[in-house]
Structures are given as structure tokens and as C-alpha cells.
Amino acid sequence: MSADKERTALDENGFFFTEKIFSNENTKNAREGLWEVIQGNYDTGVEPESRFWNPGDDPKSIIKIDKPHLCNTALFNLITDKNFGKELARVTGASMIQAWHSQAVWKPSGGGELGNAGWHRDIQYWPFWKPEGVFTAWIALTNVGKDSGPVRYIACLLYTSAAADEGLGVDLGGR
């Protein structure tokens, strides 16, 4: 997809999809690195900012860990990959891309409601940032099919002021 088409998608819908950026090896290393972080093993010696699941907790629950890239070299290398930053800058028109935060969300197979994050907008968790210029990048570390509970997007929700004020209690008009 060309930068023009991706930028149009971003401007019109509030999101876009890229072609594959990371090598299979880098993705595999990051997936294995994330599993190490989930198990409480930090090859950098740095603990995550916060954990919302620990070994011994319900294995069907969603696992959320803030700033795991600080705990594992392979995860750090993935989100700071220059090709990733260049692709995001190319599409957004930014002269610089910075990773402000990372969050790992592991949705165990068969978790049902326990593995469901629900509809939300990430910006609602960052009240100190203006929405302009803040983007969320979702990186799948495994093959993701419709049955696996992938991230889903609602086109144009970004531009619905009621969504920002009232959570997601808006009439989405069939979108």
C-alpha cells in the first residue's frame, strides 16, 4: 500500500495497516522474550513498570504488563526497530517517532470473557496527552485469525467527540 493510501486510511478511519515490517526471526525472539517476561524473567535486570498478572494467577485471564520492552532485549529491539519507526513516520508524515510506552497483552487461548479487553480507546488512559500526534501501534507476535480474539477497530471513532467524553457509549451508526 502506498503512503498516500495509508495516510488517507489514517485520516479517514483513524487507523491503518502496514505490510510486514519485522522478520520472522525478530518476531519469534520477541514472542519468546515476552514469554520470559510473563514468567518473571528479565534479561535486562529491569522489572516492568506494572504487572496485572503474575505466575500462579488464573491462566485463562488476560495478561497485561506495562513497559515489558525495558525487561527484555528482544522486545526492546522490536519496538525500537528503525524500519518500524521509518514506516510509521512515512505514513504519518512525522519527522520523528518516539516510543513513549509499551504494553504487552497476552490473551490465552480459551480465556472467554476473562481474555476480553472490551471496547476502549487507548487515549482515554493518557489524560496528560493531547490526541493529536499520539498513535497506538499494535504488533501481533503470533498469527492472528478471526477466532483468536484479535484487536478490532471502529472506523472514525477517533473523531466522535461523544466517544471521547462518554467512553464508547455512542451510536456507531452501523460502523
C-alpha positions in Angstrom: 0.0 0.0 0.0 1.4 3.5 -0.8 1.9 6.1 1.9 -0.9 8.2 0.3 -3.4 5.3 0.6 -2.2 4.6 4.2 -2.4 8.2 5.1 -5.9 8.5 3.6 -6.9 5.5 5.6 -5.4 7.0 8.8 -7.1 10.4 8.2 -10.5 8.9 7.3 -10.7 6.0 9.6 -8.3 6.7 12.5 -6.1 3.7 11.8 -4.1 2.0 9.0 -2.4 -1.4 8.4 1.2 -1.8 7.2 2.8 -4.5 5.3 5.0 -6.9 7.2 7.8 -4.9 8.9 9.6 -7.4 11.2 11.5 -10.5 10.2 10.1 -13.9 11.3 13.3 -14.3 13.5 12.8 -10.9 15.3 9.1 -11.7 15.9 9.9 -15.1 17.2 12.6 -13.7 19.5 10.2 -11.0 20.8 7.5 -13.6 21.4 9.9 -15.8 23.3 11.2 -12.7 25.2 7.6 -11.8 26.1 7.0 -15.3 27.5 10.1 -14.9 29.7 8.8 -11.5 31.0 5.4 -13.1 31.7 7.2 -15.8 33.7 9.1 -13.1 35.7 12.4 -13.5 34.0 14.0 -10.2 33.0 17.2 -10.5 30.9 18.0 -6.7 31.4 17.6 -6.9 35.2 14.8 -4.3 35.0 11.3 -5.2 36.2 8.2 -4.0 34.3 6.5 -0.8 35.4 3.5 -2.8 36.5 2.0 -6.3 36.0 -1.6 -7.2 36.0 -1.0 -10.9 36.1 1.7 -13.0 37.8 2.7 -16.6 37.6 0.2 -18.7 39.6 -2.7 -16.4 38.7 -5.6 -17.7 36.6 -4.1 -19.0 33.3 -7.3 -18.1 31.4 -7.1 -14.4 32.4 -5.7 -11.7 30.1 -2.1 -11.0 30.9 -1.1 -7.3 30.9 2.4 -6.0 31.6 3.4 -2.3 31.2 6.8 -1.5 29.6 8.0 -5.0 29.0 10.5 -3.7 26.5 12.6 -2.5 29.4 12.8 -6.0 30.8 13.8 -7.9 27.6 16.3 -7.2 24.9 14.4 -8.8 22.1 11.2 -6.8 22.9 13.3 -3.6 23.1 14.9 -4.4 19.8 11.5 -5.0 18.2 9.8 -1.8 19.2 12.9 0.3 18.6 13.5 -1.2 15.1 14.5 1.6 12.8 12.3 0.1 9.9 9.3 0.3 12.2 9.9 3.9 13.1 10.6 4.8 9.4 7.3 3.2 8.3 5.3 5.0 10.9 7.0 8.3 10.1 6.4 7.7 6.4 2.7 7.2 6.8 2.1 9.8 9.5 4.4 12.5 8.0 6.2 12.8 11.3 9.8 13.9 11.3 10.5 11.8 14.4 8.8 8.8 16.1 9.3 8.1 19.8 8.1 5.1 21.8 6.6 6.6 25.0 5.1 3.4 26.4 4.8 -0.3 25.6 2.3 -2.7 26.9 2.1 -6.4 26.4 -1.3 -8.0 26.3 -1.4 -11.8 26.1 -4.8 -13.3 25.5 -4.6 -17.0 26.5 -6.5 -19.5 24.3 -9.9 -20.3 25.6 -10.0 -17.4 28.1 -13.5 -16.4 27.0 -14.7 -13.3 29.0 -11.5 -13.4 31.1 -9.4 -12.9 28.0 -11.6 -10.0 26.6 -10.3 -6.4 27.0 -13.5 -4.9 25.7 -14.1 -1.9 23.5 -11.9 1.1 24.5 -9.8 3.9 23.2 -6.2 3.9 24.4 -6.1 7.7 24.6 -8.6 7.7 27.5 -5.8 6.2 29.7 -3.5 9.1 28.9 -5.2 12.3 30.0 -2.0 14.3 30.0 -1.5 13.9 26.2 -3.4 15.7 23.5 -4.8 13.2 21.0 -3.0 14.9 18.1 0.2 13.2 17.3 -0.3 10.2 19.7 -0.6 6.8 18.0 -1.0 3.3 19.2 0.8 0.6 17.2 -0.4 -3.0 17.7 2.2 -5.6 16.9 1.0 -9.2 16.6 3.6 -11.7 17.8 1.6 -14.7 16.5 -0.6 -15.4 13.6 -3.9 -13.8 14.4 -7.2 -15.1 12.9 -10.8 -14.0 13.5 -11.3 -16.9 16.0 -8.4 -15.8 18.3 -10.0 -12.6 19.5 -7.9 -10.1 17.6 -7.9 -6.3 18.1 -10.8 -4.8 16.1 -11.2 -1.2 15.1 -14.2 1.0 14.6 -13.6 3.4 11.7 -13.9 7.1 12.6 -14.5 6.6 16.3 -11.4 8.7 16.8 -13.3 11.7 15.5 -16.5 11.2 17.5 -16.4 13.7 20.3 -19.0 11.9 22.3 -16.8 8.8 22.3 -14.0 10.9 24.0 -16.4 12.3 26.5 -18.6 9.3 27.3 -16.3 6.3 26.8 -17.8 4.2 24.0 -21.5 4.9 24.7 -22.1 6.3 21.3 -24.4 5.4 18.4 -21.9 4.0 16.0 -24.4 4.2 13.1 -23.7 0.6 11.8 -19.9 1.0 11.6 
